[in-house]
Every structure is written in structure tokens, then in C-alpha cells.
């Protein structure tokens, strides 16, 4: 560093300075190359064309030269969205390089189309990919045009590329151990991960999914689930993958928003992508909605159209249920709940009659199951109150009447869980936490029944309860039965999901349980650490039992041995959180003050950590979870309610416990049919029946698939139109709007120029006529008024955009026409005429460039509806659309008058 400094020899007030120099100098551009790039920047078509022509002849300009920002002329033209210059440069075979990627990133559709249609010359030198990546390119080698277009989510560009047969590499699984993945990870792990992220970012583009996927809903479901799983593995890019997953979910929801009728909605939600023509499957079972629930598509499920269809099916037998008074609803539910045994008997006797079909309705089924479970809880309450008197000292007491009544419900619950596991599969069964709770509850009841049977068989006679052993079967059975009662009562919380007020609270409670489990992991670590230290410190001061009862530890009145053993220490520290342990437990009988000081310090530190730090951290976590649910209360509750509703939409499970364990005639018919099919097989009859129905079912599947694809086509069209419309609204001034302004303004410029010049000519000739012939004509005043009016309109339109440019234009126009008239009347050749004409054309070209730049500035500063550009746009559009025909007719009339006056003068 000493070489970088130098000291001044004079006594000036300046301090020592560090001399600076350019250490990574780049090649300088020649003046002609700078002028060439400047002309491209300004949009000077004539100068650019002249430079390209001179480069082909004299070779004094490198047409592929690069400015200090690393941009070639083609990239500059792409950034300025100058399609004429781009087409001109491509016609002279400039080096393209990654210009297509730049055009895609800038979303210049016209430039992308020009570059795609451009054919590279055979002799063009290719830059090595490694050199291109390190020095020249702004994009990594894994970024292809279709991937970059999908990143920008530009539908038009993606469509142009897909029509040319491009493809995207299929990403491997994150746990893939193939040779390609292992070698790529070993060479450059960061590039491998970024490449996978770029591919998934492209695949999750809504425009790409809508354009290239045969089933956009299924693609969005699977991709969002895959991205969610990937976020748990690739923790470094967790936020990016979660955002992409949310994008896919939102796309599925937005696509469903485009449905306009119940028929379209039913076709979408009932579609099954893996229909088997050999099976007589139900085509009205909301298969696509079940798939959305499986993939946790909460936005899709909570979409209003979907919820409206579910509500109409839920309240099938009660039209207008939601408009009824709450008292009428309550009385109706209580009445149906009281009659649920009769409805179940009707269904057992005749499932196809009116009352049998009535109980199969989802809402009625829900009321009957709820009434049955409330009856079960009432029996548990009676069992806990010991209404039936039994001998308390019996080691193996027989079941009471209430316990005999509880047994059918328990068997019915077990049979329900078995059927549910059989129908849905083991993996889907354990995904639902309520099923795990049911499994624990049923296991506790089964263990209670088993232990009671063992106690009834093995132990006979009465014996004082105080003399029973600790692991007596009756004692264990009573403990398990008490725990099972708690689970049974808490299981009722699941039904709160059906209510709009209690549902969000129930969801918040479930999320808080996860926070409590996370907190307990840290708390147990702290508890074990301090318990080990306190036990090590106070182990030597253990005393014998205090008092006649021989109590020890925290159960004694003086708590003499609170830290004598590890188990006692754990209990003492746990209960100290609730303030049940006093400070004197750290005292010892000997006069060891240092030991007492260390013990009290450790005990106080534990309380500070557990109460001040950990407990407040738990409160903050629970508050955060509740706030998250509160922010998304509507979506979370509707998703949970839909899962509850779908469980009652199924065909099976009509009867609640304990009626589901009673064999019904329908069950007997199914059993007899199964026995005939499997025990007394008739292959020929079965094959004949299969061939007869195979064609019908296959035709039905083709029809359903055709309807589904037709609806998808309409939804995608509406979605793309809405997406483009929203993009225009957000951007304010789009390329299409600019084209309207650009070409409309050109037409208005031409019309106004012609009008002004015609009036000027007529005005001059009339004055000449009056000067020579001394005739008074009233038309000059009229023409003066018209000229003033046209000039006023002209200035009003352009005063806010580029009036300073037109000052130069007017000067050149005046000089141009002055020399023109001079040449016309005096027949003198003037060499400056061509000069002024070229300058005039250059300014006209520059005008378009400046106009585009000013509009882009307005686009960045203001929204389209509040900016001046929007007002000018509407004004020009109205003038252009409504007055074009009038201008044309008026121009013809004035031109004829002009010709007539000139003829008269001549």
C-alpha cells in the first residue's frame, strides 16, 4: 500500500492522495465507430445505413464494435425497440450472439420475431461457449430462449418459440444419483443448483403451462407439490421454490376463475385423468377436487365457484337453508338428530326407499353422525359418574350396564377406521392427523377392554385396593380408559370446522400444537442440562425420608431432597415453572455456603431461561401462527371445511356407530355377489359381459375427455385474454398503445402540414393576385383565421411532448421552402437544397426517437390513466378514428380550390 501513496512537498492544506488509474482498460472506439453507435442510439436510419455501406466498401468501421457498456449496435437497437434499425443491421449480417436472449428479456416481440426469422450466414464465426460465458454473455449457459421467455411470462414470445419446436430439459429428482447429476454436482454444485432452479422457474410459468400443457390443472397441481417438497430439501433456495409453488397454485385458481357456468365447473371438478374402461366408475365424484385436496391446493379449493358448487351439493335436500333463521336451523338439526336411530333402521331395512335415500344426503349424514357421537360422549359421562354401583375392591369387576352400552360404539368406530383405511390406502390415511387421533383413541379402548377381560379371568375375589400391586390390570385399565375419555372429548373439535366462527379457531389451535412441539424440544434440552447439573451438585446431600410417611423430594413439606436423583430433579425443575418450588430447596444442612450459592445461581438461571426467554418465545411463536391463520382465515377455513364435506360425499359410511356393525340386506347382497364371483367363477360369462360394456364405456370416456378439453380450451383463452388485459392496465402504455399513438400522430402530422402549407400557398397567391390586379378579396381574412386555428390545434397537441424539437423543424422547413421558391422563380441551382433536405429528414427520424423516449419516461413516472401520455393518446385516437374520413374529403376539396386558384393566377 505504501506505493500507492505519495507525499506533497509543499505546505498546502491538501492531505496525502492516492493516485488512481485504469487497470482494466478496454479497447477504444474510433470516432467513426462512436458516430456509428451514436446513430444507432438516436435511431438515425440514414446515418446507420450509410455507415454500414461504407463498412462494406472501405472497412473502416467494425459493425460488431462494442461500446463501454458491452453493447453491440444490435443490442442498442433492441434496447431502444427500434425495429427498423434491427432489420437493417440483420440485413448486413451483423453478429447476432445472444441478441435473441436480450430481446426476450426486454420483451420486444417484434425483435424476437425478426431474430427468429433471421438466418445466420454460413461463414459466421462462433464464439466458444466457455469464453462467451465468462466474458461476453449476460446469461449463463443453461439459459435458453424458451427458459428466459418463460421467466418473463410473455405469452406472445413463448408462443413464437413453441411453434418452432423448442424443448425444456426435464429436471432430475433432487435425490437422483445418476452419473450426470453426480458429475455436475462435483464439478460445480452452485451451477447445478441454479440450473435446476432456472428450469423449474420456467416450468412454473403460467403462460407456458397454459400454452403447452394438455391438462393445465394437473400440471399445476403436480408441479406445485414437487416444488414444495423441493423447498424442504434445497434449503438454500427455499424462498424461491416456495414462491414458484405459490405461483402454480395461484395459476390453477385463476384458471378456475374463468368458469362461467355450473356445467363447466362440474366438467372440470369431476374429470378423472386415469379412467379405466373395464371398471364402472362414478363420473360425478369430484375426482379433480379430491386431487386438489391431496396436493394441498388451498387456493383452488377455496375458490368461490368451487365452494358454491360444494355448498349446493351439501344442502341438497334443503334449498334456501342459509337464508333461514338460526332458530329454525337449530330446531331442524335437533329434530333430525333425535330421529337418527329411526332413519338408520329405515336404511337398514330398505336402502332405496324415500327415508333410506334421505339419510344418504351429505348434510343429513353429518347430522346423524354428530348425534351418534354426542350420544357416545353422554355415555362416557355416565360411566365417569359411576351411576351403576359396583364393588370397588373387586380385583376383576364385571362390566357395568353403561360399559356394555359403550362397547358397540367402540366396535363401530373401529370398523369405520378399518373401512376408511381400506378405501383410501394407508398413506392417505395417516396423512390426516384426525385419523391418527382416532387410531390412538380406539387403541386405548381396545387395551382397556383387554385388560378388563384379563383382570376378570385372572383375579377373583375382593381385596383392599390399597394392597394392589402397581401394575394391576384393573388399575392400568382404569388409567387407559381415563386417557381415552380425554381423546374422545377432544375429538369433538373436528366438528367445529363446519362453523364459520369456530373453524378458524380450531385451525389456529392445530397450528399452535406444532409450535408447542418445537418449543418442547428446546425446553427439554434446557431442562435436562440443568437437571444434570443440579443433581450432580446435590447428590451428596441426600437424606433419609422425612417424617413418618417417608416422603422424598418435592412431595415433602420441606422438600428436603428435591435434587437428590435425576428423576426428582426433573420434576422439581418442571414444577418450578409454575411457582410450586421454593428457593430454600437449594439449602443444605452442612455449612457449605459456596455450594448453596452455586446451586441457587443455577436454579435462578434456569428460571430466567425457562420463564423469561423460552416461555415468551413460545408466546411469540403461537401469536405468529395465529396471525398467519387470521391473515388467511377464509382460505384455511374453507379448505378444512371442504375436507370435512368430502368425507360425507363418499358413497360408503352412511350409517353411524353403532348401526354400521349391523349386517344390512345390501351388505348381504354384496357378500353373496362377491362369493359367486370369486368362488364360483364363470370366465366366459364375465368375458362376454366385459366385451359388451367395454365399447360403451370407452365411448363415454372419449366423450368426457372431449368435453373436458373443450372447456379447458375456453378457459385458457379467457385466462390469456384476462392476463394480457391486466398487463396492459398495470403497464399503462404498452407497445400496442404506442403504435396507435405513433402511427396516428404521423397521420395527424401529415394532415396538419398539408393544411398549413395549402393555406399558406393560397394566402400568398391571393395576395399576389390582389397586388397586381388591385382587386379586393374577402378570402384572406378567412384563410388567416383557418391558419391560426390549425396552428393552435397543432401546438396544443405537441406542446407537452417535444416542442423544442419542432423549433428546429420549423427553421429547417422555412429555409427549405425559401430556397425551393427561390430556385422555382429564378431558376437558379442551389447546392444547399440537398443539405437542408437531408437535415430535415434526419430531424423527422429523430422526432420518432425522442417521442418514444419521452413516452417511456412518462410510463415510468405515472400510470397510464393519470399521465399526460394517456390524455394525448385518447385525443389522437379520437381524432384519428373519427375525423380521418372528414380530413380526407376536406383535403380533396381544399386541394381542388388550390389548383383552381393557381390556374386562375397563371
N, C-alpha and C positions, 0 to 999 in steps of 0.2 A: 504493500500500500504506500510505502514511502516514495515510490517512483511516481505515483500519481499526483503528489503534492509538490508545489514549489512555493517559495517564499519571495515576497516582493522586497526589493532592495530599498525602495523609497519609504518615506514615513507617512504614507497616505493612510486613510482610515479604513481601507478595504482589508478584509481578512485574507488568509490564505485561500486559494482557489484550487479546484480540481479541474484540470483540463479535460475537455470532452472531445471525442472524435468518433466517427462512424467506424465501427469494427466489422460490420457485416454489410459492406457496400454492395449495391446491385448495379447491373449494367445500366448506363444512362441511355435515355432515348434521344434520338436525333431530333432536330427541330421539325423535320417533315413528319416523323412518326408522332411527335406530340400534336402537331396540327391534325394529323390523320385521326388520332384517338379523340382529340377535341371535337372534330367534326362529327364523329360517331356519337359523342356525348350530347352534342347540341341537336343531333338529328338532321344535319346538313346533308341531304341526299346527293346534291350535285357535287359537293366537295369530296364526299366519300367515294363516289363513283369515279371522279377524276383521279383521286389518289390510287384507287385500285387499278385503273387503266395505266397510269404511269408506272405502278409497281410491276405490271406485266411487261412493260416495254424497257424501262431503264433500270429496274431492280434496285432503286434507291430507298425503297420502303419495305420493311418486313411486315407484311399484312398480318402476321401472327404475333406481333410485338405485344409486350405486357407492360401495363402501367405500374406505378409504385404499389398499388393495391393488389397486384397479381391478377388483373383482369385483362383479357384479350378484348379486341373490338367486338367480337360476337357476344361475349358476356356483358359488355357495357350496353349493347343494343337490347339484350334480353332484360337487363335490369330496368331500362327505360321503356320497355314494352313497345319498341319501335319495330313493327313487323316489316315495314318496307326496307329498312336497313338490314334486318336479319336476312330477308330474302336476297338482297343484293350481295351480302357477304357470302352467303351459301352458294350463290351463282358463280363466285370467283374461287370457290373451293378453299375457303379458309379452314384452319384446323378446328375441328369440332370439339374433340376431347370430351369433357364431362359437361358440355353445354346443355345437353338434354336434362341432366340432373338439376342444373341451375334453373332451367326453365320450369321444371316441375316444382322446385322449391318456391319459385316466385309465382307459381300458379298462372303462368301465361299460356293459355290454351292454344292460341294461335301459333306461338313459337314452338310449342311441343309438336303440333301437327306439322309445321314446316320441317323440323328436325327429323321427325319420323319418316317423312316422305323424301328426305334428302338422302341421296346415295353417295357414299364416300368413294372418292377416286381410288383406283387400284394401287396407285403408287404412293398413297399417303403413309407416312412413317408412323408406326405405332410406338407409343411410349411404354417402356416396361412397367408392369403393374406395381412393382415394389417402389420404383422411382416416382411413379405417379402418386402413390400413397404418401410418400414421405415429403415430397417437395411441392408438388403442383396441385394435387386434388384437395378439395374441401370435404370430401366424403371418403369413408372407409371402404375397403374393397367389398364388403358384404352388402353395401347399399346398392341395390339395383333400381332401375327406373320404377318398376311396379311397387317395390317396397317403399321408396320415397313418396310415390304418389299415394299409396295407402296411408302413409304417415300424415300427409296433408289432408287426406279425406276429401279430395277433389273428385267428384263423380265423373265429370267430363273427361279428365285426364285418365282416370282409371279405365273408363270405357274405351278410350283410344288405345290403351296398351293391351287390354284384354282382347280386343278384336284382332290384335296381331299375334295372339297365341303365346303370351308370356306365361311364366310359371313362377311359383314361390317354393323354395325348398321346404320340405316337411321337417319340422324340428324334432329332434330325438327327445326321448324322455330324459328328465333331469338325472335319473339314476341309471342311464344307459351306460354300459361298459363295453361298447363295441370299440373296434380298433380306431375308427375315425374320431370318436369322441375323446378317447383316452389320449391319442396323439395330439389332437387340437388343444386339449386342456394342458398337456405337458409343455407344448411349445409356447403358448400364450393363453393363460387362463382368463385374463381380462377380456381379450378379444373374443374368446369363445363365449363367455357370458354375455357380452354386449351384442354379439351376433345373434344369440338366441333371443335376447330382448327385442332387437330390431325386427326379427321375423315375427314374433308374437305381436308386436305393436302393429305390424302390417296386417296380420291375420285378423286382428280385432277391429279393423277399420269398418265402420258401419256401411260405407259406400261399397267396399269390396265384398262384404258379406251379402248385401242386398243385390249386387250385380252378378256374383259368381256362384252363390250357393243355391242348390236345389231346394233346400229346406232351411231358410234363414233362422227360424226359431230353434231348431235342433242344433244348428251350428253355434248359435249364440249361447245356448244352454251349456253345451259341452265345453266350449272354449272358456266361458267364464268360470266354470268349475275347475278346469285344468289350470287356469291362471291363479285361482285362489289356492289350489294345492301347491302350485309352484312358488307362491309368495312365502309359504311356510318353510320351503327348502332353501330357496335363494334369498336369505335374509338381507343381503346387501342391496338387493333391488326390490325389497318388499313393497315399498310405497308405489313404485312404478307398476308392478304386477297387480296390486290391488286396484289401482286406478284403471288399468286396462280391463280387469274383471268387471268393475262397475260400469265401464263403457259398454261392454257386451250386454249386461243386464238392462241398462237403460235403452239400448237399441231394441231389444226384444219388447220392452214395454212401449216404446214409441211406435214400433211397428204394429202392435196390437191396438194402439190408439186410433189407427186408421180404419178400423172396422166400423161399418155404418148400419148394420142390421144384425138381428139376433141369429139369422141363418148363417151369415158369415162367421160370427163368433162361435157358433156351435160346430161348424165345419173345422175351424181351427183347433178348438179345445178337445174335440172328440177324435181327432186324427191319430191313428196308430201307425207308426212307420214300419213295424215288423209284423204285419198281419199275416197269419197262416191260413191259406185257403182250406186246409184239411180240418180246421177247427171252427166250430160255430161260435165265434167270439162276439161279445157285445160291442156294438159300434156307438153306443151312447153312454159310455162310462167315463168320459172326461179324461182320456188317456194322456193327452198332451198336458193337461193341468197337473195330473199326478207326476208326470216327468218334471214339470217345473218345480213342484214341491220337493222332489227328490234332489234336484240340483240347486235348491235353495234360492230360487228366483223370486225374491220377495217383491220387487217392483212389478214384475209381470203378474204375480198372483194378486197383488193389491190394486191392480189397475181397475178403474171404475167400471168399465164394461164387463170385465170378468166377474167382479163382485156382484153386479146386477144380475147376471145370469145365475150365479150360485144362489143368490137370495130368492130368485123366482123358483128355483128347484127346492130350496129348503122349506119355504112356506107354500108348498104345492097345494095343500088342502085348505089353506086359509088365505084366500085373496084379500088384500087390503089389511093384512094383520098389523102392519106398522102404523096404520092410521087409527087404530082402535085405542081406546082409553086404557091406561095402565091397569086400572082396576078390573076391566073386562079381561085383559090378558092374564092377570093373576088368577082370577076365578076359573078361567078356562083351563089353565095349566093344572091347578089343584084338582079340578074335576076329572081331567084325563088321568092324572097321577093316581087318584083314588081308584079309578076303574081299570088300572093296568092289569090286575090279575084276570079280570073277565076278558079283556082284549087278548091276553095271552092264551087263554083257554079257547077262545074262538079261532085263533090262528092255529092252535094245535089240532083242533077238530077239523076245520075246513079252511086251508090257507087261501083258497081262491074266492071265498065269498066276500061280501062287502066289508065286514068288520076285519076279516083277515087281511085284506088289501089295505085297510085303513091304518093298521099298525105298522105296515111296511114303509109308510111315508117317513122321510128323514126326521121331520120335526116331531112327529108322534113317537117315533122310535127313541128319540133323545129324551122326551118327557118320561117315557116308560122306564128307560134305563136309569134315569135320575131318580125316579120314585123308588125303584128297586134298591138302589144304593142307599138312599136315605132310610129305607126300612132296615137295611143291614146295619147301618150306624145306630139306629134306635135299639136294635137287639144287642149290639155291643155295649151300649149304655146300660141296658138292663142287666147284662152279665156283670158289669163292673159294680153295680149296686147290690149284688148278692140278694136278689129278691127271693130266690129259692134257697131255703135253709139247708145247709149241709154240715156235716161233722167236720170241724176244722182240723182235728188231729188225725183224721184218716190219712194214711200214707198213700193210698191209691184210691181216691174218691171216684165214684162213677160220674158220668156226665150229667149235668143238670138239664132241665127242660129247655132253658134258653140256649144252652150249648148245643143241644140236639137241633134246635131251630137254626142256629148259625151254620151248622155243618153243610146243609145244601147250598147255601150261598158260597161258601168256600169252594166246594166242588164245582159250582158253576163258574166261578172266577177262574179256576184252574183250567177248565175246559175251554173257556173263552181265549185264554192266553195260548193254549195249545193250537187252537184253530187259527189264531192270528199269526203265530209263528209259522204254521204250515202254509198258509196262503201267501204271506209276504216274503218269507225267507228269513234266515237267521240274521243276515247282515242288516237288512232293513228293519228287523225287529229291534235289534239292540241300538239302532241309531236314535230311537225315541227314548228319552230319559224316563218318561212315564211308564214305559214298558219295563224298564229296569226296576222302577219302584214297585210295580205290580208283582214282578218276579220275587223281590225281597219280601213283600207282604205275604204272598202265597207260600213262600218257603218257610216263613216264620209260623204260619198257621199249620202247615204240614208237620213241622218239627214239634209244635205244641201238641197236636193230635197224637203223634207217635210217642212222645214222652208220657202222655197221659195213659196211653194203652200199656206201655211198659210198666208204669207205676201201678196200674190196676191189676196187671197179671203178676208182677214180681213181689209187690209189697201188699201184705194183708194185715188187717187189724189196725187199731188206733195206737198212736204213740205220741207223747207230747212233742209239739212242734219244735220246742227249744232243744230237743235232743237229736233232731235230724242232722244228718251229715250235710256238708256244704253243697255238694253236687247231687243232692237228692233229685230224682226225675220230676217229682211234683214241683219242687222249688224252681227248677230250671224251666219247666213248662209254664209256670205262672209268670216268670220273668219274660219269656219269649212272647207270651200272649199279651202282656202289657205293652211291649215294644210294637207288636203287630197292630194293636189298637191305635197307637200313635200314627203309624204309617197309614192306616185306614182312614183316619180322620183328615190327615193332610192330603190324602188322595182327592178329597173333595175340591181342592183348589183348582184342579184341572178344569172343572166345570165353570169356573169364573171366566174362562176365555170367551164364553158366549155373550158376556155382558160387556158393553162398551165402556163402562166406568171401572169395573173390577179387572177387566182383561189387561190393560196396560200395567196395573199394579202387580198382577201375577207374573207378567213377563219381566218386570223390573226385579221382582224377588228372585226369580230364577237366575237372572244375570248376576245378582249380588252374591248368590251362593258360590259362583265361580270365583269372585273376588275374595270371599271368605276362605276358600280352599287355598288360594295363593297366599293369603296372609298367614294362614295356619302353618304353611311350610316354613316361612321365615321365623314365625313365633316359636315353633317347636325347636328350631335350631338355637335360638337365643335361650329358650328355657332349658334345653339340655346342657348348653355351655355353662350357665350359671349354676345349675343343679349339680353338675360335676364338680365345680369349684367349691361351692359351699359344703357339699358332702365331704370333700377331701379335707376341708378346714375343720369341720366339727365332728368328724368321725371318731376322733379320740376322746370326745367328751360325752359319749353315750352313757346314759344312766339306766338303772333298772326301772321297772314300771312304777309309776307314781300313784300311790293310793291303793286302796283295796281292790279296785277294779282292774289294776294292772294296765292302765291305758298308756299309750305311747304316741308321741308325735303331736300332730295338730288336734287330735281328739281329746287331749288332756286339757284341764282347765288352765294349767300354767304353761302348756306347750313346751315341755322340757326337752324333747328330742325331735324338734321339727326338722333338723338336718342330719339326723343320725344315719339314715340309709338313703340310697338314691331314690327309691320309690317315695319315701316320706318327703324328701327334698322337692321332688317334682310336684307332689300335691301341695306342699306349703307355698311354693312359688306361684302355682296356678291360682290358688285361692287368695293370695295376696293381691292379685289384680283387682279383686272385688272388695278389698279392705277387710278381710277376715283374719289377717295375721298381724299381730302386734310387733313393735320393734324390739321388745325385750327377749324375743326368741334368739337374738344374737348374743345374749349374755351367757357366760359360763361360770360355774361355781368357783374354780380357782381364780386367783387374781392375775389374769392374763389380759391386761388392757390392750396390748397391741393386737392380739388375736381378735378381741371384740371390735377394735377399730377397723381392722381389715374386713371382718365379717359384716359389720354394719355398712361399710362403704360398698361392698359387693352387693348387699341386699338393696341399698338405696339406688345404686347404678342400675340394677335390674328393673326396679320400679320406674325409674326415669325412662329407660329404653322402652319398656313394655307399655307404659301408660302415655307418656308424652309423645314418643316417636311412633311406635308401631300402631297404637290404637288410633291416633289421629291420621296415620297413613291409611288405615282401613276405612275410616270415615270418609276420607277424600276419595278413595277408590270406589266406595259404594255410591258416593254422590256423583262421581263421574259416570258410573254405569247407569244410574237413574236418569241423569241428564241426557245421556245418549238415547235411552229409550224414550224419554219425553220429547226429544227433538224429532224422533222418527216414530212417534206413538201410533199414528194412523197406519203406517205400513206394517209395523211389527204386530200390532193387534189384528189387523186383517189377515196377515199371513198365519198367525196362530189360530185364529178363528176358522180359516179355511181348512187347516189340517184337522180341526175338530169336526167340521162339517163333512169332510171327505170320508172320515171313518164311519159316518152314518149313511153315506150314499152307497156303500157296498151292498151287494145282494144278500150276503150272509149276515149272521149275527142279529137276526131280527128280534128274537126273544131274549129278555134279560135274565139274569140269575134270579131264582134257581130254576126257572122254567126251561132254560136251554139244555138241561140234562135229561129232560123227559123225552123219550123217543116219540116223535110225531109220525103221522102217516106218510108225510112227504119224505122223512128220513128213511122210513122203512122201504119206500118205493125206490129211493136211490140205492139203498143197500142191496135190494133184490136185483136191480139192474146191474150193479157192479159185479155181483156174484155170477149172473148169467154171462156177463161179458168176459170175465177172467177165468171162470171155472168151466163153463160150457161154451167154448169158443166155436164160432162158425165163420171161418175165414171167407168163404165165398159170398155169404150174405153181407158181411162187412165190406168186402171189396166192392160189391155191386152198389151198396149204398154210398160208398165213398165216390165212386165214379159218377153216380147220378147227381150228387150235390157239388162235386168239385167245380164243374163248369159254371154253375150258378154263383157260387161264392167267389170264384176268380173274376167273373164279370162284375160282381158287386164291388170287389176290391179295386178293380180298374176304374169303375165309375167314381168311387170315393176319392181315389188318388187324383183323377182328373178334376173333380170339383175342388179339391184342396189346392192343386197347382193353379187353377184359375183364380181362386181367392187370393193366393199368395201373389200372383202377378198383379192383381189390382192393388193390393196393399203396398207392394213395393213401388208401384207408380205413384201412389198418393204420398208415400213416405219421401220419395226422392223430390217430388214437387214441393212438399212442405219444407224439406231441408234446404232446397235452393231458395225458396221464398224467405225463410228465416235468415239465411246467409245474406241475402240482399238487404234485408231490414237491418241486420247488425252492421254490415259494412257501410251502408248508406249509399255510397256512389260506387257502383260496380262497373265492370268493363262494358257490359251491355248499355248501361245508362250513359257511360262516357261516349260510346259510339253514337248514341242518339244525339247527345249534345254536340259531338264533333261534326258529324255529317249534317245535322240540322243547322248548326251555326255556319257551316260552309255555304249551304244553300242561301241562308239569310244574307251572308256577306255578299254573295254574288248578286242577289236581287237588289240589295241596297246600293251596291256600287253602280249597277246598271241604271237604276233610277236616278241616282245623283248625277251621273255623267250625262244621261239623256236630257235631264232638266237643265244642266249647265249648258249643253250644246244648244238646246232650243232657245234658252235665255240669251246666249251670246248672238245667235243668228238673228233673233228678233230685234235685238238692239242694233245690230249692224244694218238690218233692213230699215229700221226707223231712222238711223243716222244718215243713210244715203237717200232715202226717199221721203224723209220728213213726214212720215205718217205715224199718227199716234195710235198705239195699240194698247188695249187694256190687259193683255195677257201677261206682261212682265210681272205685275203685282201678284197675279195668281201663281205664276211659276215661282216667284220668290217665296211665297207662303208655303207651297208644296216642298220646296227645297229645305226650308227651315224645319218643317215638320219631319221630313225624313232624316235630316241630320240629328234632330232631337231624339228620335227613336233610336238611331244608331248609337248615340252617345250613352243613352240610358242603359242599353244592353251591355255595353262594353266598358263602362267607366270603372267597374269594380274588378275587372279581370286583368286586362293588360292595355290600359290606355297609353301607358308610356311607350309601348311598342308601336302603337299606331301613330304616334307623333312622327316617328321615323318613316313609317309607311306613307303618311301624307306628304312628307317632304319629298320622298323619292317619287311619289305619284305626280306631284306638281312639276318637279324637274323633268320627269319622263315625258309628260304631256306637253310641257313647254317646248322641249326640243323636238317633240314629234310635230307640233303645229309649225314650229319654225322650219323644219325640214319640209313640211307639206306645202307651205305657202311660198317659200323662197327656193325650194328645190336644191337645197344645199346639203351635202353629205356631212354628217356629224359623226365623228368616231366615238363620242361619248354615249351615243344612244345605246349601244350594246352593253356598255358598262352599267348604265343605270337600269337597264332591263334585267341584267343578272343580279344586281343588288336587290332589286325589287322582288325577284323570285326567291332569293335567299331569305329575305325577311319574311316572306309569306311562309316558307318552310319553317323558319324559326318560330313563327307565331304558333304553329301547332305544337311545337315542343314546349314553349312557355305555357301555353294553355293547359297542357297535360300536367306540367309541374305544379301550376297553381291549383288545379283541381285536386291533385294528390295532397297538397298542403291543407286545403280545406277539408279533405277527407280525414286527415289525421286530427285536426283540431276540433272539428264539430261533427255532430251526427248529421245525416242527410236531411232530416226534417227540420233542423234548426239552422243550417248553414245557408250562406248566400248561394252556394252552388246549386242547392235544391230549388231555390226560387228561380234562378236563371234557367235551370233545366226545365222546369214546368212552363216558364214563359216561352222558351224556344220551342218546346214540344207543341204547345198550343198554336203558336204562330205557324210552325212548320206543317202541322196536321190540318188545321182548319183554313189556313189562308194560302196554301200553295196554289190551288186552282185559281183563286182570285188574283194572286200575283201574276200568274201566267197570262190570264186574259187581259189584265190591266197592262202588263208589259207589251203584249202584242198591239193593243190599242195605242199606247204611247209611242211605240216604235213606228207604227204607220203614220201617226201625226208627225213624228220627227222626219220621216222620209218625205212626207208631203211638204213640209216647211222647207227642207233643204232643196227639194225640186223647185219650189217657188222662188227661192233665193237665187238659185243658179239660173 
